[in-house]
Amino acid sequence: MSNPIVSVIVVSYNASRTILETLESIRLQTYSPLELIIAEDHSTDDTALKCEKWLAENSKRFISSKLIVNEKNLGVSANLNVGVRASSGEWIKVIGDDVLLPDAIERNVNFASVNNCNIIVSMMQLFIEETGEKLNTIPAKDYQFPESNHQQYIASLKDKITIPSPTWFYKRDLYDCLGGYDERFRLSDDIPFAYKIFESGYHFSYMPEVTVLYRVVQTSLSNNRNQTGKQKQPYFESRSLVYHELQAPALRKNRLYGTLVRNNLWYYFYKKKIYSRDNSISRYLYGALCTIVKL
């Protein structure tokens, strides 16, 4: 039996500094066949030019490759849809400005071949871009990942599960079944997609191995989503929209009222700029209110 085609989707925006390292980590994968789709979200720097030049030199590595440059900035969720919908592989691997370990895709495919998987989540290791210093892994090495759909869904609603989206590896059929990423949330792609997975009866299969090096740098796309393109809405506002549109109704439906009250308090305090890590008085007040309502 021949190996399944894996489509690697690179979503980029103003990634001139990091894009070549990301692309090289894909070229050096031990697995074949690979399809490469670069979804470039109307960058204001020379990211697209670098991608075009790199593809001209390395396209033979892939069974097919494509650079898609959006005519306007669409945001993370819509750009992901652009990339995935242009792909033809059986499996999808999305990457932003991070780095794949050389055998990342091979290990995912091997894991999927012996397990009944629709979507795999693995571990990522944080590293400091400027020094290369490796930090902690997410999840931690001793993390006990919930197994069933119900356990994972409830844990996610209660914010007690770690599902790092840079490590996701999923079937294209799953993407089609779920209808893709929710474009209402420009900067929050992973949480809405995870809720779709749980609510459709699917679950994550956990592979406790590091497959991705996660870039820690102040200007990283994933750490500064409030600066993506023409997007003026801060990342907090986008995350708040996800909470009020998706998470809060699900908490009510599942009668997780303690978590609902706690989160409502947190969003209220944060929005009012009362609660912050640097404000000890507000932390105590927040903690006292949570204790009063027996959270």
Secondary structure, DSSP 8 states (H G I E B T S, - for coil): -----EEEEEEESS-TTTHHHHHHHHHT-S---EEEEEEE---SSSHHHHHHHHHHHHGGGSSEEEEEE-SS---HHHHHHHHHHT---SEEEEESSSEE-TTHHHHHHHHHHHS--SEEEEEEEEEETTT--EEEEES-TT-----SHHHHHHHHHTT-----GGG-EEEHHHHHHHTS--TT-SS--HHHHHHHHHHTT---EEEEEEEEEEEE-TT-TTT-GGGSTT--S-HHHHHHHHIIIIIHHHHHHTT-HHHHHHHHHHHHHHHTT---TT-HHHHHHHHHHHHHTT-
